């Protein structure tokens, strides 16, 4: 059971423990944000003997991902076999003390202009030797109005030998004052609480509670700290960033950092609740990482080819990557055969249309890998509950809001047909940056909203997936605008000799009977809805509990 033990530690011992690598700042701590002036005020309090708060240190033999240097000073690793003390509370104070005492140059984030870092020289923290005890500040950063024998830098105060001090200052009163200040800092008792016998999930919970006004640690941040292994060169955060960069290069886009954690936990533990993820053995995690990444790559490639989902922004749930990557992991990266493909497709669409991963994701994942294992064994899995793809259900649930998995799934249907530009039949490029918003340049209301609003059509029926086509920005905003379909489509019929084929790529199957030339929205709406329904029915394995009429 975890135990919290209060204690005190002297400056020299604290500094020695940092230098030797026994005191570490875990990487999940926020960036260093204190200024040189903040550090000066802290050291001023130490000099006066004031309390500066308690440092909470977690004692463990676990090796975590930690801050590697302070102000360019590379911090050592702890001696092999020794316990390490990770700072759970007091990072800003400990870093300020260390930077000031060592006199280093610190680079920190500029919150006003994130493109330009703030660089401060902590060697320019001084003790004002003319200051009285009741003066506001003894430790200062500005000595412009003092001559060089009226101040001493903090680094010199603690490091300069006595002969140099006597030679430079040549004043017994000042020399004695310097000695007094040095002794005060060296003998200062820093208050600590040592947390022992605590697993990482307890230690990080302590951190979270201590930082109620700050950030709550994510499972990924905890695992990044826990899975770090310098000998093997394994840094989870860096590995994951490299994978995301690869996906960006391939123009698929980012995926949630929980995907890989859930996948690996399912592979190793057969479930992916937080407790299981955090208890994953580091050696096993590192050993399976590359295979899990390969399986995720295979799943993404499968989504892009078979489902024709070009970018991550169209994927109804990032969580869908997990069961599919699980399939590829245990299918040795082989593509599914006809039987497997059919049942994987049924599973995919049922997840999307029933909002399966909108809540309780972890428990549902554990259930779903049993279905995936059945598919791997070429056995019919137990299907997800009855699904309603009737025209009335599609009409009722089709309000166009791209944040909903249901709508994303139907956009995937539209994307599957490789939509072409109305004017010349060229491929419409779908972009992650634009697909996240309902107002995106890629989304065009075939019967323009402004046009239908003038006709007093209900807004929910105007802004409906049955009225959405995927186009490019120029076509949407510059050419069509608020024109009636009977007006703007004449130009495209005249200019695009493949207009019939082009419109079929948008699931608009007949220009003449769909109410387009007569601007009859109800006819168009019902025909398009039926076309979408047909696509869905072809992708599902319909059972007796499903509603399709």
Secondary structure, DSSP 4 states (H G I P E B T S, - for coil): --EEEEEEEEHHHHHHHHHHTSEE-BTTSPPP---HHHHHHHHHHHHHT----PEEEEEES----B--EETTEEPPPPPTT--EEEEEE-HHHHHHHHHHHHT-EEEE--SS-TTS-EEEEGGG-EEETT--TTSS-SEES--TTS-TTSEEEHHHHHHS-HHHHHHHH--HHHHHHHHHHHHHHHT-EEEEEEEES--HHHHHHHHHHHTTTSPPPPHHHHHHHHT-BTTTTB-HHHHHHHHHHHHHHTT-----THHHHHHHHHHHHS---HHHHHT--HHHHHHHHHHHHHHHHHHHHHHHHTS---SGGG-S-TTHHHHHHHHHHHTTTPPP-HHHHHHHHHHHHHHHHTTGGGS-HHHHHHHHHHHHHHHHTT-PPPPPSP-B--HHHHHHH-B--TTSHHHHHHHHHHHHT--B-TTT-PBPPP-HHHHTSTT-TTEEESS-HHHHHHTT--HHHHSBGGGEEE--HIIIIIIITT--HHHHHHHHHHH-TTHHHHHHTTT---TTTTTTTTT-HHHHHHHHHHHHHHHHHHHS---TT-B--
